[in-house]
């Protein structure tokens, strides 16, 4: 919801709530392997691994859109997110952004935001992997940390929009972010099954160029983006 207090201030507030039930029923037949000799048995054994999880997500936000002068807009806000799934986490995320029309047709903008990115819930638990120990379907690694965390990012952005002609606008943006618990997907062996993992820390930067044309009968656009992402130290998954 939004409430316009006066010509300078517009307040916004909202919340988000969701609940999901995640159920995995895994029934497999595999051949036993003797851990001492490595001999493979000829009679398959059944491995049953059923998992059930309830996932809750909750979030609240408040913001103020402030126009101190006619050509300057400042957005300030804060958001709180909470997640209860395979792990429980929460975060307070501030936001601050400004847009300034320097001259007619030229607008500068810059901002900072912290993000809370929830992991996918179709995870492969460590207990599932361990249940296939000493079989032909055993994983090369069956120990470690399977508690996938939410990714948290600090994101900085700045750019310019320029009106070239009456119907043609150009935009150029640059960003930089550094993160913790960077989310990614890994492939399990030779199968096409993927599972999430965390990197302990990450950083990214890039730029975006846009060209847009619009009149009463024709709309056209061209975008080009370049981005780099680097991550270190797998910490979960």
C-alpha angles and dihedrals in degrees: 000000000000130000123193105214096180141321091295104041134051115175124205133190137169148151139215128206130175138163127196135182114217117195127177122187110187119180116171140170117215138159121254120240123207104236092209103046102017091232115156118227121231098219115073120230127213121242116194118190116170121176132186127187136169114214122203126188124185131174140170130188139185127187143169124211104205126190106188091170131012096259099042128073123183122190118196124174149141133219132194121203130186128188129188114184131103084341132017120233142154137186141189109223120194122201130198127172138160135195121194127185099213095183130349106293096016119091126177123198138180136171151167129213138168116219134204110203116190118219123241112268098219091093128158106231121220089238089060091054092046092052088069095055114133093019135102088257094057118135120236088237121038103165136062139075118325096173101113110203130210113263116244121198137184107209129192124188138174135168151139136246118204128188106217098178135354093282103020124084131180127202134189124184136177129192142184128188138175121198146188125216091016109204122229139152127246129196117236108231116294094334125101091236114117128197132191124255137180130232113206094231140359144177133201140181138174149132139245129210122195135181119187133182125189135167134148095288108020135053122180136161142181124198132184124183134183122188139169125201124187126182135178140197118017103235103174138017 
